[in-house]
Amino acid sequence: MEIVSLKFAILSVVSIFIYYLLDHKYRAGFLAILSCGFIASYSYILLIYIIIYALVNYFIGLYLPGLKHKKALFTFGIIFNLTQLIVLRYASFTIDPLFHLCNCNVHVANLYRIFLPIGISYFTLQGMGYLINLKMGWEKPEKQFIPFLLYIIFYPKFLSGPIERSNHFLPQLRSKIEFVEDNVVDGLKIAAFGLFKKAAIADQMALLINSTYANLDKADTSTLWIVLLLQPLYLYFDFSGYTDMAIGLAKTFGIEILPNFNKPFLSQNVTTFWKRFHMSLSSWFNDYVFRQLSFKYRKWGINASIFAMFITWTLFGIWHGAGWNFMFLGVLQAIVLTYEFFTKAWRTKIGNNVPGLLNIWSGRILTYLFYGISLVFFFSPDMSSVSVFFSSLFESGRTFSPLNPGQVLALVMSLGFGLIFMILEIVQNDFRKVDGAIMSFWNGFDRKHKFFRWVIYFLVVVIIFFSAAEGKAEFVYFRF
């Protein structure tokens, strides 16, 4: 079922009414059934597989704390999670080449087409995180299967996260959730603005970016430079749009899920950027990989942190896809983060001698440009395409134009909408008094303020309707 569709919107609204009409003890089951139906709309085989996957992790978790040899069971659980991820997601990169070296005509990667393992990278990290939490004694096992299944498959976040933590999600299901009108209204508003980000901004940018990467051998220099500068915004509005929809829909059910973005392009360095961008993933790798490795090899001193940094970010890159381009994407982050770690004192000293605004905005611009360069590895299908992209940036004589005049107009309008969102983020972050005045006006109760709000809501709905009618692109992180 398409998330950006009228069918999905109607289903979500109707499910809210049913949810609050049900007794508290049946609500988790209702959401689990709803989530199963959502997954089945993509693949019945996938649904059966995920239920089996959840059962395995559930029973491992159930018996893990009380077992005498729990290390063996924990190791089995981690191996199980990693194996199914490698087989279904990375076979073309890891397993099939080994068979080919042995002259065996075996293609394990074909399982991908049978199972259609959408969301596998997300629910695998959730399953592993749950087992690690139990092993470390950070939480107790979930006794009931339905709440645990819902933790794995909760439909608002299933396709593209955020990556939930079991000790954050499961306790909410145990508490009695009361109907709060503000939660429902605010949740729907958040979801609507997330849909606006996707349909009115990201999808229009996708026309240029997808066409360019599909025709790299023809793309002219100016188009490539525009794509280089535009693709961070495209990914941000696409992914944060999905996240807002997930957070908003979850809130309508009285469930809070983890945030994923916090004004990332206002970061002055890459270290801060990754604390604000795809926060649920970067924090997962920080807690479950980086810290564990740093502690395990702490006798190495500072080298333990460097080793953990490169392992963590290499895995972070590989998590995004099976290819050397994704691996290099992670290594590139590790190199820059290591540089920032060792030069922090030196950079701070220089920054203290630079005027405040110049220091702040030079850091933000450099961070943005670095991320734009990194995304060439993210959007390119392979390393040869990466090479073509960068080498073509300085070539002349190409005249390929990927967009028609109508699409150019849509792109310009999407940039305008995106600029409004970015200005609001700058105001919220840098000009608190101005932000306070804007919020006071927005939340005003008199007729003038209410009329203004309803005009904005009406325009948002109309723009979403016409933007979606022109065609939509798949969520970028859907493929992960």
Secondary structure, DSSP 8 states (H G I E B T S, - for coil): --SSSHHHHHHHHHHHHHHHHS-HHHHHHHHHHHHHHHHHTT-HHHHHHHHHHHHHHHHHHHHTTT-TTHHHHHHHHHHHHHHHHHHHHSHHHHTHHHHHHTT----GGGHHHHH--TTHHHHHHHHHHHHHHHHHTSS---S-HHHHHHHHH-HHHHTT-----HHHHHHHHHS-----HHHHHHHHHHHHHHHHIIIIIIHHHHHHHHHHHHTTTTB-HHHHHHHHHHHHHHHHHHHHHHHHHHHHHHHHTT------BS-GGG-SSHHHHTTTBSHHHHHHHIIIIIHHHHHHTGGGTHHHHHHHHHHHHHHHHHHT-SSHHHHHHHHHHHHHHHHHHHTHHHHHHHHTTS-HHHHHHHHHHHHHHHHHHHHHHHHSSSHHHHHHHHHHTT-----B----HHHHHHHHHHHHHHHHHHHHHHHHHH-HHHHHHHHHHHT--SHHHHHHHHHHHHHHHHHHHHHHHT-----GGGG-
